[in-house]
Amino acid sequence: MPSLRDAPTWCPPLTRVRVTFPRPRIEDPAAELRRRLDASPARPGSGEAVAIGAGSRGIDHFADLVRATVDWVTSCGAKPFIVPAMGSHGGATAEGQAKVLASYGVDEAGVGAPVRSGMEVVELPQGDLPVPCYFDRHAFGADHTILLNRVKPHTCFHGTYESGLMKMVAIGLGKQEQALALHGLGSRGLRDLMPQVARQTLATSNILLGIGLVENAYDELCRIEVIPAPDIPGRELDLIAEARARMPRLPLDDIDILIVDEMGKNISGVGMDPNIIGRMGVPDLPDAVTPRIGIIYVRDLTEASHGNGLGVGLADLASRRLFEKLDLAATYENLYTSTYMARGKIPALVDDDAQGLVFAVRTCRAPDPERTVLLRIRNTLHIDELWASPEAVRQLQGRDDVEILDTDPEPLGPDRMLKAFDP
């Protein structure tokens, strides 16, 4: 039996397993959205200019949904255009935010409407708010604004409203100015003040309606709601409850090593969803009770992140190839706006995957390497198929929601790790 001193030359055999989650889904999301838009009592008039706010998250059929919205606005006789509604993302520049949308196919060629990207804002009436209330200048100049966003648990705070339409109303359209005003107050700014800013914005701006989206555990759309602006605060409560219930989770609560193939902004606002890995990296918000993970090794950064590696600090080990893809200016702009500095720290770097696994085994504090509970996932959006060490497989066997896909796993030595870990 190997000891910790032998760990540099020892690697566990890994077995592919599949975890099954409930999977309701919409077969044709664009058609479903168009049907709901056609039934909406809120609609623009002929000749009116309509800003369509689109965010920076990777959403199932995102470009198709934006195009369906553009087509519907056009069918009403109105004139649509796209505005990035993403706070300080994209390096907090107009060019960067337009580039983020283009990477999802949301540009004039892809959706049939021009993109007007800018960081300038107008200040709306503040009312009794303790912070100013800002609104994208391009959207403010339109007759109406429509918002399209996914509703789901947030990665930085937990409250009545988290990631969704209310946050897009407040921070997405408020651009960097609103993000700084709210993020600078920590979790209180997001949890408590963000809903107040959203309500004030809804009451004093030109928002016509919101399109709320819910995805299942497989990152597929399972619910689309078209909500008139006055009804957004009430109806989003139902959407966030469903989104929380449909979130996937890792199949074990105690994990010695978690290997994550890729992190990125198109996967989570902080690269790896804290709701999945249980680590928050937020001073005034404790980590989740489960899962309990000893060492997280992250292997790569997605191209769609454009170098923004916010959240890499939630890992313990990272590959050098990930580090070399980092755009520190984009990462740090997002980091400083969020104020959660631990999320931007650079983990210990490893030269290759074999070294990453070796160091993970050496440092995870498992008393017996052969009983190490190791899971490898593609990313925190896709955790239905994963690789598992023998001890993890032993704990998973016999469960109705788990299928063992390999019956005779091969040992993976360090010389074979690169090939074995390629998706």
HUJO-V721238 format. One record per run of one state. SS is the DSSP state (hx for helix, st for strand, lp for the rest). FROM is the first residue (numbers start at 1). LEN is the number of residues. If there is no record, write none. Layout:
ss: <SS & SS>
from: <FROM & FROM>
len: <LEN & LEN>
//
This chain:
ss: <lp & hx & lp & st & lp & hx & lp & st & lp & hx & lp & st & lp & hx & lp & hx & lp & hx & lp & st & lp & st & lp & st & hx & lp & st & lp & st & lp & st & lp & hx & lp & hx & lp & hx & lp & st & lp & st & hx & lp & st & lp & st & lp & hx & lp & st & lp & st & lp & st & lp & st & lp & hx & lp & hx & lp & st & hx & lp & hx & lp & hx & lp & st & lp & hx & lp & hx & lp & st & lp & st & hx & lp & st & lp & hx & lp>
from: <1 & 4 & 10 & 14 & 20 & 29 & 39 & 49 & 55 & 62 & 76 & 79 & 85 & 90 & 93 & 94 & 104 & 108 & 112 & 115 & 116 & 121 & 125 & 133 & 137 & 141 & 144 & 151 & 152 & 153 & 163 & 164 & 165 & 173 & 175 & 184 & 187 & 205 & 207 & 216 & 221 & 229 & 247 & 254 & 261 & 263 & 264 & 274 & 278 & 282 & 283 & 285 & 286 & 292 & 299 & 301 & 302 & 303 & 306 & 312 & 315 & 317 & 320 & 326 & 328 & 339 & 341 & 345 & 348 & 351 & 353 & 364 & 369 & 372 & 374 & 380 & 382 & 390 & 397 & 402 & 405 & 414 & 422>
len: <3 & 6 & 4 & 6 & 9 & 10 & 10 & 6 & 7 & 14 & 3 & 6 & 5 & 3 & 1 & 10 & 4 & 4 & 3 & 1 & 5 & 4 & 8 & 4 & 4 & 3 & 7 & 1 & 1 & 10 & 1 & 1 & 8 & 2 & 9 & 3 & 18 & 2 & 9 & 5 & 8 & 18 & 7 & 7 & 2 & 1 & 10 & 4 & 4 & 1 & 2 & 1 & 6 & 7 & 2 & 1 & 1 & 3 & 6 & 3 & 2 & 3 & 6 & 2 & 11 & 2 & 4 & 3 & 3 & 2 & 11 & 5 & 3 & 2 & 6 & 2 & 8 & 7 & 5 & 3 & 9 & 8 & 2>
//
